[in-house]
């Protein structure tokens, strides 16, 4: 009975050390994720601003592609004022 109690005590001590280590790692992870939450929040604000500019950006890109694609560089140089 004494040996069973000692074995159980050793098992519980081992579980306690594992749990303590897991709690420390969980605390570090929680802190790291809190920092990431701030960064992700900043990214959301930035992307929402960029979404508002998508139509204009696409229009400018399409205009550049059509202008550069239709005329040669020599023609564009001659047309300049």
Beta strands, then each sheet from edge to edge (+ up, - down):
end
